[in-house]
């Protein structure tokens, strides 16, 4: 696991996480968490399901997630 302040999120380094649900978390649609998830999605190879229901995402956030996922392949 990364040390505190290493700049890497748990999602980036966790090789066993397959499901993450941030649904109904209205803060998840804001720019900072969206950017953080984008970079994590670009490197995480184990995540299979990302729940985003009712978290206030707009089209720009959806594009940001798509960019992160595109970098994953």
N, C-alpha and C positions, 0 to 999 in steps of 0.2 A: 504494500500500500504506500501511496505517496505520503511524504511527511507534510505536516501543516505548512502552508505557504509555498508548496512546490509548484503551484500553478496548474496542476493536473487534477481533474475531477475524478471522483470515484467511478463515474460512468465510463471514463476513458480507460481506466486500468482494470476494471472488474471484468473478468473473463467468464463469469458464471451467470450474470444477470441476463435473463431472457425476457422479462416483462417489467415495464415501468409505466405506472399510471399517474399522470399529473392532472387528470381530469378534475373538473370542479374547483380548480385552483386558479382563481382569476389573475393572480400575479404571474402565472406561467406564460401568459401572452405578452408580457412586457419585453422590451428590447434586450435587456441584460440577460434574463434567463433563456430567451430564444437564441441569442448568440452563443451562450455557454453550451446549450444543447446541440447547436449546429456543430461546434468543434468536437464535442464528445461523440456525436453520431458519425462523424467522419472517421473516427478511429476504433470505435467499439464494434467488434465482430460477433458478439454473442446475442445482443438484443434482437428479439424477434417481434415484439409487440410494444408499441408506444401509445398509451391511451391519452388522447388530447381532448376528450369531450368536454364541452362547456367551460373552457379555460380562456375564452376571449381572444382567440387567435384571429388575426385579420389576414388578408391575402399576402401581405408582405412577410408575415411570420411563416406562413405556409411555404412561400418561396425559399425563405431562409432554411427551413427544415429540409426541403428538397435538395438544396445545394449541399448540405451536410451529408445527406444520404447518397447523393451522386458521387461525392468524394470517397465514399466507403467502398465502392466497387472497383 
